[in-house]
Amino acid sequence: MAKINFGGVEENVVTREEFPLKKALETLKDETIAVIGYGVQGPGQSLNLRDNGFRVIVGQRKGTKSWDKAVADGWVPGETLFEIEEAAQRGTIIQYLLSDAGQIAVWPTIKKHLTPGKALYFSHGFGITYKDRTGIVPPADVDVILIAPKGSGTSLRRMFLQGRGLNSSYAVFQDATGHAMDRVIALGIGVGSGYLFETDFQREVYSDLTGERGTLMGAIQGIFAAQYDTLRAHGHTPSEAFNETVEELTQSLMPLVAENGMDWMYANCSTTAQRGALDWWKRFRDATKPVFEELYESVRSGNEAQISIDANSKPDYRTKLNEELREMRESEMWQAGAVVRKLRPENN
């Protein structure tokens, strides 16, 4: 573990150089990692762990699409693929990767298999942080740890196959065995993290829920829609509006930001673009800052958690979700996007 200075603030960071895969394998050589759930994070984390040489099994409900996907990915029923309860019983480390609503529903089943010395692993601080709402209170004699990859399970797997790593946060909520830190770091390396940075369960969920509703998904879609609609209202074509709103950002500019930072990207754009961006970015910051403060308070108060629990627990949740996604997909902006993607050179 190293202290790294981030703009004057020191943070604890672990890299693969400090804690190599060989050390991670040695740390977990006697463990059976049971990955519960095969939806968003389950496939990427379990496949990366398996490919890295760890002993992994998957727990999933039989007869579901996720069970079929697990079989297609090479998990063998009765050998490495089991019903959720049997996998939880077999595992010494239980990676609890169901959805937040799913974790609440299955918790009584998982809890009875949390025997002394086991580890309960999360990739989201939701269930523990909002325990008064979720009912997820682990026994005192198990380790409770977290690795939260900063991206989707699909990205985690894709980057792993490219020989790269997706950065992840790590946390120890409860150290019953005295080995929780070694366990969590080894798992972070095993799932394919780039580097690991320290957090706690509460900070992870507060930042995660704010980010998802903010710049990662909610705010960016809102900004896209506002600019696209403005351009269309002033006579610009769908192709022009989409390219100037989304395509140039995602295909040209954001990769430059990822490689070298925003200032470098600004410096390598036209002087007209530089001037306009420098003049306007603070106005956008000042306009949106109150919205982000309101959002953060809604997260901190537990309001966002309750909204998610209530909505995601309803039997018609998937139907309503698909309708909302259909509305977005069929909007003119994203219909234009579908055409633009097909016109990219790599698709022709």
C-alpha positions in Angstrom: 0.0 0.0 0.0 1.4 3.4 -1.0 0.5 7.0 -0.2 -0.2 8.9 -3.4 -0.7 12.6 -3.6 -3.8 13.7 -5.5 -3.7 17.5 -5.8 -2.4 17.9 -2.3 -4.5 15.1 -0.7 -2.8 11.9 0.2 -4.7 8.6 -0.4 -4.0 5.0 0.1 -3.5 3.2 -3.2 -2.5 -0.4 -4.1 -1.1 -1.3 -7.5 -0.5 -4.6 -9.2 3.3 -4.0 -8.8 3.0 -3.9 -5.0 0.5 -6.8 -4.7 1.1 -9.0 -7.8 -1.3 -11.7 -8.9 1.1 -14.4 -7.6 0.7 -12.9 -4.1 -3.1 -12.7 -4.5 -3.3 -16.4 -5.5 -1.2 -17.4 -2.5 -3.4 -15.3 -0.2 -6.6 -17.0 -1.4 -5.2 -20.5 -2.1 -7.5 -22.2 0.4 -10.6 -20.2 -0.4 -13.6 -21.0 -2.6 -15.1 -17.8 -4.0 -18.8 -18.1 -4.5 -20.1 -15.4 -6.9 -23.8 -14.9 -6.2 -25.6 -13.4 -9.1 -24.8 -13.4 -12.8 -26.2 -10.1 -14.0 -24.2 -6.8 -14.2 -21.0 -7.5 -12.3 -21.1 -11.3 -11.8 -20.0 -12.4 -15.3 -17.0 -10.1 -15.5 -15.7 -10.6 -12.0 -16.2 -14.4 -12.0 -14.6 -14.9 -15.4 -11.6 -12.8 -14.6 -11.1 -14.6 -11.3 -11.4 -18.0 -13.1 -9.0 -16.9 -15.8 -6.5 -15.7 -13.2 -6.5 -19.1 -11.5 -8.7 -18.7 -8.5 -11.2 -21.4 -7.3 -14.5 -19.9 -8.3 -18.1 -21.1 -8.3 -21.3 -19.3 -9.4 -24.7 -19.2 -7.6 -27.7 -18.4 -9.8 -31.3 -19.3 -10.0 -31.8 -22.3 -12.3 -34.2 -21.7 -15.2 -33.3 -18.0 -15.7 -31.6 -16.3 -18.6 -28.6 -15.6 -16.3 -28.3 -19.3 -15.6 -28.2 -20.1 -19.3 -25.6 -17.3 -19.8 -23.4 -18.8 -17.1 -23.6 -22.2 -18.8 -22.7 -20.6 -22.1 -19.7 -19.0 -20.4 -18.4 -22.3 -19.4 -19.7 -22.8 -15.8 -20.7 -26.4 -15.3 -23.9 -27.3 -13.4 -23.1 -29.4 -10.4 -19.4 -28.6 -10.6 -18.9 -24.8 -10.8 -22.5 -23.6 -11.2 -25.1 -24.1 -8.4 -28.3 -22.8 -7.1 -27.8 -19.7 -4.9 -28.1 -21.5 -1.5 -25.7 -24.3 -2.4 -23.1 -21.9 -3.7 -23.4 -19.8 -0.5 -22.9 -23.0 1.6 -19.9 -24.1 -0.4 -18.1 -20.7 -0.6 -15.7 -19.3 2.0 -15.9 -15.9 0.3 -19.4 -15.0 -0.8 -19.4 -12.3 -3.5 -22.9 -10.8 -3.1 -23.4 -9.4 -6.6 -27.2 -9.5 -7.0 -29.0 -6.2 -7.6 -29.6 -4.1 -4.5 -33.3 -5.2 -4.5 -32.2 -8.8 -5.1 -29.8 -8.6 -2.2 -32.7 -7.6 0.1 -34.9 -10.5 -1.1 -32.2 -13.2 -0.9 -30.5 -12.0 2.3 -32.2 -14.5 4.7 -30.8 -17.3 2.5 -27.3 -15.9 2.4 -27.2 -15.0 6.1 -27.7 -18.5 7.4 -24.6 -19.7 5.5 -22.3 -16.9 6.8 -20.5 -19.2 9.3 -17.6 -17.9 11.4 -14.5 -17.0 9.4 -16.2 -16.5 6.0 -16.1 -13.3 4.1 -19.0 -11.3 2.7 -18.0 -9.3 -0.3 -19.9 -6.4 -2.0 -19.3 -4.3 -5.0 -21.6 -1.6 -3.8 -22.0 0.0 -0.3 -25.8 0.2 -0.6 -26.9 -2.8 1.4 -24.7 -2.1 4.4 -24.9 1.7 4.4 -28.7 1.7 4.3 -29.1 -1.4 6.6 -32.1 0.2 8.3 -33.9 0.0 5.0 -32.4 -3.2 3.6 -32.2 -5.3 6.7 -28.7 -6.5 5.7 -26.8 -6.8 9.0 -24.0 -9.4 8.8 -23.0 -11.5 11.8 -20.1 -10.2 13.8 -17.8 -13.2 13.1 -17.4 -12.7 9.4 -15.3 -10.3 7.3 -17.3 -7.7 5.4 -15.4 -6.2 2.5 -15.9 -4.3 -0.7 -14.3 -4.0 -4.2 -16.2 -1.6 -6.4 -14.9 -1.5 -10.0 -15.4 2.0 -11.5 -17.3 0.8 -14.5 -19.7 -1.9 -15.7 -18.9 -5.6 -15.5 -18.8 -5.6 -19.3 -16.0 -3.0 -19.3 -14.2 -4.9 -16.5 -14.1 -8.0 -18.7 -13.3 -6.3 -21.9 -10.3 -4.4 -20.4 -9.1 -7.6 -18.7 -9.1 -9.4 -22.1 -7.1 -6.4 -23.5 -4.5 -6.8 -20.8 -5.7 -3.7 -19.0 -7.4 -3.0 -15.7 -10.4 -1.0 -14.5 -9.7 1.0 -11.4 -11.6 -0.1 -8.3 -12.2 1.2 -4.8 -11.7 -1.1 -1.8 -13.0 -1.0 1.8 -13.1 -3.1 5.0 -16.3 -2.7 7.0 -15.7 -5.6 9.4 -12.5 -7.4 10.1 -13.4 -10.5 12.1 -10.5 -12.7 11.1 -7.6 -10.3 11.1 -7.1 -11.1 7.4 -9.8 -8.9 5.9 -7.4 -6.5 4.3 -5.3 -9.2 2.6 -8.5 -10.8 1.4 -10.0 -7.7 -0.1 -6.8 -6.6 -1.8 -6.2 -10.1 -3.3 -9.8 -10.1 -4.6 -9.3 -6.6 -6.1 -6.3 -7.9 -8.0 -8.1 -11.1 -8.9 -11.1 -9.4 -10.5 -8.8 -7.4 -12.8 -8.5 -4.0 -11.1 -6.0 -1.5 -12.5 -5.2 0.1 -9.2 -7.1 0.1 -5.9 -8.0 3.2 -3.9 -9.3 3.2 -0.4 -12.8 4.2 0.6 -15.5 3.1 3.0 -19.0 1.7 2.4 -20.7 4.9 3.0 -18.5 7.1 0.8 -18.6 4.5 -1.9 -22.4 4.5 -2.1 -22.7 8.3 -1.7 -20.3 8.9 -4.6 -21.6 6.1 -6.7 -25.3 7.1 -6.5 -24.3 10.8 -7.1 -22.2 9.8 -10.1 -24.8 7.6 -11.7 -27.5 10.2 -11.4 -25.0 12.9 -12.3 -22.2 13.1 -14.9 -22.0 9.4 -15.6 -25.5 8.9 -16.7 -28.3 11.2 -15.6 -26.8 14.6 -16.1 -25.0 13.6 -19.3 -28.2 12.4 -21.0 -29.9 15.6 -19.8 -27.2 17.8 -21.3 -27.2 15.8 -24.5 -30.9 16.2 -24.9 -30.9 19.9 -24.1 -28.2 20.7 -26.7 -29.6 18.4 -29.3 -33.1 19.8 -29.0 -31.7 23.4 -29.1 -29.8 22.7 -32.3 -32.8 21.0 -33.9 -35.1 23.8 -33.0 -32.8 26.2 -34.8 -32.9 24.2 -38.0 -29.9 21.9 -37.8 -30.3 18.4 -39.2 -30.5 15.3 -36.9 -27.1 14.2 -38.2 -25.4 17.5 -37.6 -27.1 17.9 -34.1 -26.1 14.4 -33.1 -22.5 14.7 -34.3 -22.0 18.0 -32.6 -23.6 16.8 -29.4 -22.6 13.2 -28.9 -20.4 11.7 -31.6 -17.5 14.2 -31.5 -17.5 14.1 -27.7 -17.5 10.3 -27.3 -15.3 9.4 -30.3 -12.8 12.3 -30.5 -12.6 14.4 -27.4 -13.2 12.1 -24.4 -10.4 9.7 -25.4 -8.1 12.7 -25.4 -9.3 13.7 -21.9 -8.8 10.1 -20.7 -5.2 10.0 -22.1 -3.9 13.5 -21.1 -6.5 15.5 -19.1 -8.9 18.3 -20.0 -6.3 21.0 -20.2 -4.4 19.0 -22.8 -7.5 18.4 -24.8 -8.3 22.2 -24.7 -4.8 23.0 -25.8 -5.1 20.7 -28.8 -8.4 22.1 -30.1 -8.8 25.2 -32.2 -8.3 28.6 -30.6 -11.9 29.4 -31.1 -13.0 26.3 -29.3 -10.5 27.0 -26.5 -11.8 30.5 -26.0 -15.5 29.4 -26.0 -14.9 26.5 -23.6 -12.9 28.6 -21.2 -15.6 31.3 -21.2 -18.5 29.0 -20.7 -17.5 26.1 -18.5 -17.8 28.0 -15.2 -21.3 29.2 -16.2 -22.3 25.5 -16.6 -20.7 24.7 -13.3 -22.5 27.5 -11.5 -25.8 26.6 -13.1 -25.6 22.9 -12.2 -23.9 23.1 -8.8 -27.3 23.6 -7.0 -28.7 20.6 -8.7 -25.7 18.5 -7.6 -26.0 19.7 -4.0 -29.7 18.8 -4.1 -28.8 15.4 -5.5 -26.1 14.7 -2.9 -28.5 15.6 -0.1 -31.1 13.2 -1.5 -28.5 10.5 -1.5 -27.2 11.2 2.0 -30.7 11.3 3.4 -31.5 7.9 2.1 -34.2 9.2 -0.2 -32.6 7.9 -3.4 -32.1 4.5 -1.7 -35.7 4.3 -0.8 -36.9 5.3 -4.2 -34.7 2.5 -5.7 -35.8 -0.1 -3.2 -39.5 0.8 -3.7 -39.3 0.9 -7.5 -37.0 -2.1 -8.1 -39.0 -4.4 -5.8 -42.2 -4.1 -7.7 -43.2 -7.1 -9.8 -43.7 -4.9 -12.9 -40.3 -3.2 -12.6 -38.8 -4.7 -15.7 -41.9 -3.8 -17.8 -41.8 -0.2 -16.7 -38.0 -0.1 -17.1 -38.2 -1.4 -20.7 -40.8 1.2 -21.5 -38.6 4.0 -20.2 -35.7 2.7 -22.1 -37.8 2.3 -25.2 -38.8 5.9 -25.0 -35.2 7.0 -24.9 -34.1 4.5 -27.6 -36.9 5.7 -30.0 -36.2 9.4 -29.4 -35.0 11.2 -32.5 -31.6 11.9 -31.0 -30.8 8.2 -30.3 -32.4 7.1 -33.6 -30.0 9.5 -35.3 -27.2 7.9 -33.1 -28.1 4.4 -34.3 -27.7 5.6 -37.9 -24.4 7.4 -37.2 -22.9 4.4 -35.5 -23.7 2.3 -38.6 -21.9 4.8 -40.7 -18.7 4.6 -38.8 -15.8 3.3 -41.0 -15.3 0.2 -38.8 -18.9 -0.8 -39.5 -18.5 -0.6 -43.3 
